[in-house]
Amino acid sequence: LVHELRHKYQWTYSPSMLDNYVSPDEDIEAYKNHPSEIDARKYQAQWNKNDNHLRVIDVLINKL
């Protein structure tokens, strides 16, 4: 969830980061090495490391 929310952030605040996006069906290595995927994985790892993902879920539930 955090990974996909990061993509939403990228789309809103850094749309150029998604330039030249490659789907995994086209080229799995290019997909894995695309800047948007690298950024989303790093962001996800940062949240997972600190158990912050639980706080994200709480925030999302409270906004619904």
BELPECOR-V463470 format. One record per residue. N is the residue number from 1. RES is the residue in three letters. PSI is psi in degrees with one decimal (NA if undefined). Layout:
n	res	psi
N	RES	PSI
N	RES	PSI
This chain:
n	res	psi
1	LEU	-46.6
2	VAL	-40.3
3	HIS	-47.7
4	GLU	-35.4
5	LEU	-33.2
6	ARG	-37.8
7	HIS	-38.6
8	LYS	-42.6
9	TYR	-45.9
10	GLN	-45.7
11	TRP	-38.8
12	THR	-45.0
13	TYR	-17.8
14	SER	59.9
15	PRO	-26.7
16	SER	-20.2
17	MET	-24.5
18	LEU	2.4
19	ASP	144.5
20	ASN	28.7
21	TYR	139.4
22	VAL	128.8
23	SER	154.9
24	PRO	-25.9
25	ASP	-29.9
26	GLU	-49.9
27	ASP	101.2
28	ILE	-38.5
29	GLU	-41.2
30	ALA	-38.8
31	TYR	-51.0
32	LYS	-31.4
33	ASN	5.0
34	HIS	138.7
35	PRO	-36.6
36	SER	-35.4
37	GLU	-39.4
38	ILE	-46.6
39	ASP	-45.0
40	ALA	-38.7
41	ARG	-40.2
42	LYS	-43.6
43	TYR	-43.5
44	GLN	-44.8
45	ALA	-38.5
46	GLN	-44.4
47	TRP	-43.0
48	ASN	-36.8
49	LYS	-36.1
50	ASN	11.9
51	ASP	23.3
52	ASN	-18.1
53	HIS	-30.3
54	LEU	-37.1
55	ARG	-36.4
56	VAL	-44.3
57	ILE	-43.1
58	ASP	-44.5
59	VAL	-46.0
60	LEU	-41.7
61	ILE	-41.5
62	ASN	-21.7
63	LYS	-12.9
64	LEU	NA
